[in-house]
Amino acid sequence: MRDNIERIELMHKRAYILKRNRDRNLLRASGAVGGVLLVLLLAVALHFDRKIDTGPGGLYTASSLLASDFGAFVLVGVVAFALGVLITVVIKKYVKKERTE
């Protein structure tokens, strides 16, 4: 029969295992989402890679975003930002985890 100290040790061990599994699953999900975002970013960038008619505003001005078919470029920017945030969060969690162990 187990005493209270053994029960508490087993409870802490089980809690550690559950937390580790949850962190692993979160890391896998983050990797999957990052992969999907990367593929989406590349697909959109390659699909809309063509000569750009910017109109009177010029190529490197904000008015070029008002021309037709520039929604894809905005989408690429948003997806790239989301991918950067995701990678940053995953790296910060990994570093924090390594420091605590």
Buried (B, 14 or more C-beta within 10 A) or exposed (E): EEEEEEEEEEEEEEEEEEEEEEEEEEBEEBEEBBEEBBEBBEEBBEEBEEEEEBEEEEEEEEEBEEBEEBEEBEBBEEBBEBBEEBBEEBEEBEEEEEEEE
